[in-house]
């Protein structure tokens, strides 16, 4: 007899979404913090100039961006591991405070990029908003009496 297939739980989807978002932040954070000139000239990949197209190089500013992204990566990865409801909510809300203005800025800076680069930037930055909102919507905001619902 064949065992029935189990569907991933809501917690598994939330954990996977948080891990995905945190991985992107960790990669950007490490790159900008430890290789700021490379990040400035090559982000998001060699031959692309999404950062350098918008202004002169400032090592301090690029490293600060790296530190910020690294901090968010650690926070979001911690939320994925712990999966406490409040930690997940606060982490994603704080992340949205960062990503929504970042997306809005890029909506106004389309003059510096090709159509393909604008599309790639806006889709990737938009995804940084849509995925956290989707995860937040999957978290039960109801306050139940169970211990598990009150964790975090």
N, C-alpha and C positions, 0 to 999 in steps of 0.2 A: 504494500500500500504506500502510496506517495504522500509525503508530508505536505500539508498546505503551506503555501508561500506566505511569509510574514511581511506585512507592509512596514516600512520604517515608521517609527513613532514620531510624533510632533517634536519631541525633545531631540531626536536624531536630526531632523531637518533644521531645527534651530541651531544646534551645535555645528552642523555642516556649514550653514550660512555664516555663522560667526567666524568659523575657522577660515572660510574663504575670504571674507572681508579682512580679517586680521593678517592673513598671509600677504595680501597686497600691500598693506600698510608696513609690515615688517620688511618686505623687499625694498620698497621705496625708502623707508627709514634708514636701513643699513647702507644702501647705495648713496643717498644724499649726505649722510653723516660721515662715512668713511672715505668716500670718493667724490667729494663735492664738485670738482671740476668736470669729471666724467658725467655726473648726473646733470650738470648744467648744459653740457654740450651734446649729450647723447640720449637724454630721456625722451621718449620711452624706449627707444632702441637706436642703434647706430644708423645714422642717416636721417634721423628725425631731430628736430630742434625745438621742441615744445616749450622748453624753459628759456633757452638763450634767445629765442625770437622776441621775447617780451622785455628785454632790458639787459643792462650790463651785468657782468658777473660780480657777485658779492659773496665771498666764501662764508662769511658769518651768517648771512641770511640763508644760504643753501644748507649749511649745517643745522641751523635752527629748524628749518623745514624737516630735515632728516630726524632730528630729535623729536619733533612733534609727531611725525608719522610713526616713529619707533614706539613712542609712548602709547599712541592709540593702538598700535599692533599688539603690544603687551596687554593693554587693558581688554581689548576684544578677545584675545586668546585666553586670557584669564576667565572672562565671562563664558567662553565656550567650554572650558574645563569644569568650572564650578557649576555653571548653569543655574545659578540662583536667579530667581525672577527679577528681583530688584536690581541686582548687578547687571543683568542683561539689559534691562530697561534703561538704566542710567548710562551705561556704556554706549548704547545705540543713540540715545538722545544727545549725549555729548558729541558723539561722532557726527550726527546730523547738524549740530551747531557749526561744525567745521565744514562739512561737505556742501551744505546748501549755499552758503555765501561763495564757496569756491566755484561751484557750478554756475552761480549767477554772474560771477566775474567773467568766466569764460564765455558766457553768452554775449558779453559786451566786447570781447576781444577777438572777434572772428577775422578781423582785417589782417592779422599777422600770419594766417595759416591758409593752406590750400583747402579746397572743399573736402577732400578725403581726410585730411588731418583734423579739420573742424568736426566732421562727422564722427571720427574715431574718438576725439576728445570728449565731445558732448555726450556720446553714447556711454563711454566708460565712466564719466563723471555722473551722468544721470543714473547709471546702475548703482553707484555708490550711495545714492539716495533711495532708489526703489527697493533694493535688497534690505536695507535696515528697516524701512517702513513695513515691508512685507513680513520680516521677522517679528517686529513689534506687534503687528496685527495678529500674529499667530500665538502670542503669549496671552494667556487668560488674564484679563484685568479684573475679573471678579475676585472678590476676597472670600474664599471659602474657609471653613473652620478646620480643614485638615492641616496637619503639620507641614506636609510637602508643599502645599500651596503658599504657605507663609515663609518658606525658605528664601534666603537672599536678602 
